[in-house]
Amino acid sequence: MDRRKFLELSAAGLFLTGLSPEILAMQSASRRGRRGKDESYSVVMLGDTHYDTAPESVYHEGYTIANAEREAAHRKEFVRDAEMWEKYSPRLLKRAACLVDDNTRLVYQTGDIIQGDTGNIGTHLRMLDDAFKRIKSEFPDIPLVTVAGNHDVRAKDDAFAREAYLNYMPARMSSELGVQVDSSDFSFRIGPDAFVVIDFNKPDDEKVASLIAEASDARYIFVLIHCTVFPYDSTKYFRWYYHGKDKNPAARDRMRRILAENNAIVLCGHTHTTEFLDWYGDGGRITQMTMNSVWRNDATGVYEIQSEGPAQYGRKASQPVFDEFRSGLKAYSRSLAAGSYKMNVSDGGVTVDFYPGDSTRPAHRFVLR
């Protein structure tokens, strides 16, 4: 490739040296606004993984916080996650790896790649590196992208945890994608489609708005974020959504409008549920797919629906915030099942096949577009 072509691609944010020449060609054609045959591909997806191991001293030595009750709850999670990674997570990853085919262009993990709760920055860096390499070992030839979850920046002192994440993950994403990633908010393209990554922990709405504006010519805009965009139906955690926890309704409404006007497809995690939501409002449409890979027991390896239909959205939490969304819902379902997911993208639409646990067959196909 000559220097002029390199600079052209770099300026457009599309020089993905970590991807195949086929993708580069697709991107170039998309930029010129000319598409020939149906540009189809797949993405293998994982929800939260909460990587950890026993004994606690491996990653949690020196961890303590002032809130004793909260610390006790975290230590129960250490036990849960260590047992999960001993019994279930390796099986789930092996199943996910089998979903890769010649058409797979990306592996996406929704954040909370680690449990966190470390005692110092060195251990936090090591935990991030161990988790990423463990998952990457199952997908050695496919770019692996993750987003910032709350556990990824949670520690004895969240400040050093965030410093560790920003020291480690942007460089890792740069290597995976072949683009320059210098923060936890960034974007990249696959063929005619744009992927916008958002760090919900410290939202930079101006940057996100700019990234989405730059992607306005895309066939589909996929938003990769750890938390949900719509409130989660939980009595305790219903505010854990984009700008919900900081109780900033103006920012929430603005960003929701930007996503809707661009008909965004949101791919998220955090709630430890498999949840589908299709909403019309603010002059457009937002389709949200929430994914879960916290396979913590036999029961969560089976797909069973807890809530289904727009009328059921928010009934568990019973909070006024849900009322403003219910009328715009066209589809809604919620399950506690965990597993792996395969997204199929083409001119004809976008679907996600869900494989609970380590099942060899999909339990359900979600139609996103």
GINOR-V622071 format. One record per residue. PSI is psi as a letter, one per 40 degrees, with the letter a starting at -180 (NA if undefined). Layout:
PSI ; PSI
This chain:
h ; i ; d ; d ; d ; d ; d ; d ; d ; d ; d ; e ; f ; e ; g ; g ; e ; e ; i ; i ; d ; d ; d ; d ; d ; d ; d ; d ; d ; d ; d ; e ; e ; h ; h ; b ; i ; h ; g ; i ; i ; i ; h ; h ; i ; i ; a ; i ; d ; f ; h ; i ; i ; i ; i ; d ; e ; d ; e ; e ; h ; e ; h ; i ; i ; d ; h ; d ; d ; d ; d ; d ; d ; d ; d ; d ; d ; d ; d ; d ; d ; d ; d ; d ; e ; d ; d ; d ; d ; d ; d ; d ; d ; d ; d ; d ; d ; e ; e ; h ; a ; e ; e ; h ; e ; i ; h ; h ; h ; e ; i ; f ; d ; i ; d ; a ; f ; i ; e ; i ; d ; d ; d ; d ; d ; d ; d ; d ; d ; d ; d ; d ; d ; d ; d ; d ; d ; e ; g ; d ; e ; h ; h ; h ; h ; i ; i ; h ; i ; d ; d ; e ; f ; h ; a ; d ; h ; d ; d ; d ; d ; d ; d ; d ; d ; d ; d ; d ; d ; d ; d ; d ; d ; d ; d ; d ; d ; e ; i ; h ; h ; e ; a ; e ; h ; i ; i ; i ; i ; h ; b ; e ; i ; i ; h ; h ; h ; h ; h ; e ; d ; g ; h ; g ; d ; d ; d ; d ; d ; d ; d ; d ; d ; d ; e ; e ; e ; i ; d ; i ; h ; h ; h ; h ; i ; d ; i ; i ; d ; i ; i ; h ; g ; h ; d ; d ; f ; e ; e ; g ; i ; h ; e ; d ; d ; e ; f ; g ; d ; d ; d ; d ; d ; d ; d ; d ; d ; d ; d ; d ; d ; e ; f ; i ; h ; h ; h ; a ; b ; d ; e ; f ; i ; h ; i ; h ; h ; h ; h ; h ; i ; f ; e ; a ; h ; h ; h ; h ; h ; h ; i ; h ; f ; g ; g ; e ; i ; d ; d ; e ; e ; h ; h ; h ; h ; d ; i ; h ; i ; d ; d ; e ; h ; e ; d ; d ; d ; f ; i ; d ; d ; d ; d ; e ; d ; d ; d ; e ; h ; d ; i ; h ; i ; h ; i ; e ; i ; i ; a ; i ; i ; h ; h ; h ; h ; i ; d ; e ; a ; h ; i ; h ; h ; h ; g ; i ; b ; f ; i ; e ; i ; i ; d ; i ; h ; h ; h ; d ; NA
